[in-house]
Amino acid sequence: MRKIYKILFNVSMALVILSTLALVAYGLTFGVDFRGGSVTELTFIERPTNDDLIKVLQLSQIGIVKDASITPVGSKDFIIKTDELSEKDHQALLAAINKAFPLSGMSEKQFDSVGPLIGNELKQKSLTAIIVVLLAISIYIAFVFRKLGGALSPWIMGVAAIIALIHDLIIPMGVFAWLGHYRGVEISAVFVAALLTILGYSISDSVVVFDRVRENLIKGGSREPFEEIVHRSIKQTLVRSINTNITTLLALVAIFFFGGESVRYFSLALIIGIVMGAFSSISVASPLLIWWSRRRTQAKI
């Protein structure tokens, strides 16, 4: 195996280890979607300061809003996250803020409330969705590349792709564990949508490389070492992968900076995942193919 692939593989494994340590040490900070609670988004003509709003909530007669999480959004809005509010407490919260800031021109943009049972169900379904997608991808790759059985088992290709996908999931999760611990960033259902999107982009890069490996094998590649075939296949697909990912990243960077608070961390998760997806097709999936091919050759000998 060429030295560059060993270096890239070691870099990937280092990133996975760091991300895993962050997940173990900090864990993911689950938002209202998963743990249950209420989210109130308010907009103001003349927005009060964050500290003033915190004082109002702490002095209110509504016990569960005293430890509320308050996030400024843009120049006019606040998002207030609390434990699940009854309609009575919800109206009392609005009345308390209106009373404290009568000239602020406050209005409610959104109110959502999720019970803890629904949050737990969503958590379980999210995990199930990710596992089902991983299994479906493995079966799909094994079916598509089934005619390569003489050169390389299609199931090995499927396993290599799954390991690369797990790499692409762990790293964004590790980053968000760190952000949750130090910046208070919470995981919502939107983050799960980002993870599923990452799986799609990542497997696309790996399949493109695998398909070129198949073409080169069919064209008589059996006369040269398998690792050279993989290396040539990567070079042939590299420009295409770079161009595709850069155009996607340009749109995501624009969304991150200009799309607003509600989609900022969704776009950040996609940015990290898509970069890692392009990287893992070269640094994880391809080296694993070479390693397994070498083991299979040695076993035949």
Secondary structure, 3 states (H helix, E strand, C coil): CCHHHHHHHHHHHHHHHHHHHHHHHHCCCECHHHHCEEEEEEECCCCCCHHHHHHHHHHCCCHHHCCCEEEEECCCEEEEEECCCCHHHHHHHHHHHHHHCCCCCCEEEEEEEECHHHHHHHHHHHHHHHHHHHHHHHHHHHHHCHHHCCCCCHHHHHHHHHHHHHHHHHHHHHHHHHHHHHHCCCECHHHHHHHHHHHHHHHHHHHHHHHHHHHHHHCCHHHCCHHHHHHHHHHHHHHHHHHHHHHHHHHHHHHHHHCCHHHHHHHHHHHHHHHHHHHHHHHHHHHHHHHHHHHHHHHHC
